[in-house]
């Protein structure tokens, strides 16, 4: 299968691009780790595939509307 066919088929099946799908999976995993563990933000960012915690925090904020530490605090209530 060629790349164009793969991208088209993936989007038909999952209703998102491959990049969007991977990003959403990473963010959902981060939400789980933030809510259910005491791992530091830097450890979580590395666990889900980001080298820099600052990059992870910015992407997390753009996706969820909250910074990781704000998300963790909101889940603790």
Legacy VTK file of the C-alpha trace (Angstrom):
# vtk DataFile Version 3.0
C-alpha trace
ASCII
DATASET POLYDATA
POINTS 77 float
0.000 0.000 0.000
1.357 3.427 -0.888
1.528 6.335 1.517
-1.351 8.202 -0.125
-3.641 5.182 0.099
-2.562 4.569 3.710
-3.309 8.159 4.722
-6.672 8.142 2.950
-7.725 4.779 4.389
-6.574 5.703 7.891
-8.583 8.920 7.812
-11.664 7.069 6.540
-11.458 4.511 9.353
-10.334 6.694 12.310
-11.813 10.050 11.248
-8.454 11.784 11.848
-5.023 11.986 10.315
-2.292 9.679 11.545
-0.586 12.603 13.314
-3.812 13.691 15.028
-4.482 10.119 16.117
-1.022 9.743 17.660
-1.282 13.129 19.390
-4.683 12.232 20.859
-3.391 8.869 22.108
-0.412 10.585 23.774
-2.601 13.211 25.434
-5.079 10.585 26.713
-2.176 8.589 28.176
-0.811 11.764 29.789
-4.230 12.543 31.283
-4.350 9.048 32.748
-0.852 9.373 34.227
-1.546 12.849 35.613
-4.752 11.708 37.285
-3.534 8.359 38.594
0.164 8.666 39.422
2.550 10.944 41.267
5.040 11.013 38.380
6.617 14.382 37.697
5.535 16.251 34.566
8.987 15.681 33.048
8.673 11.918 33.626
5.240 11.854 32.031
6.440 13.846 29.037
9.279 11.374 28.479
6.952 8.402 28.971
4.650 9.555 26.194
7.467 10.468 23.820
8.442 14.097 24.352
12.056 15.059 25.024
11.192 18.460 26.510
8.620 18.874 29.248
7.990 22.432 28.029
6.992 21.172 24.564
4.702 18.594 26.128
3.126 21.211 28.427
2.409 23.557 25.520
0.841 20.819 23.384
-1.145 19.548 26.369
-2.468 23.075 26.988
-3.410 23.560 23.335
-5.251 20.246 23.320
-6.998 20.298 26.708
-7.090 23.986 27.615
-5.128 23.317 30.809
-1.477 22.995 31.693
-0.537 19.538 32.996
-0.244 20.709 36.622
-3.645 22.456 36.351
-5.157 19.260 34.950
-3.678 17.218 37.804
-5.091 19.649 40.392
-8.533 19.570 38.767
-8.543 15.747 38.868
-7.543 15.704 42.547
-10.730 17.516 43.581
LINES 1 78
77 0 1 2 3 4 5 6 7 8 9 10 11 12 13 14 15 16 17 18 19 20 21 22 23 24 25 26 27 28 29 30 31 32 33 34 35 36 37 38 39 40 41 42 43 44 45 46 47 48 49 50 51 52 53 54 55 56 57 58 59 60 61 62 63 64 65 66 67 68 69 70 71 72 73 74 75 76
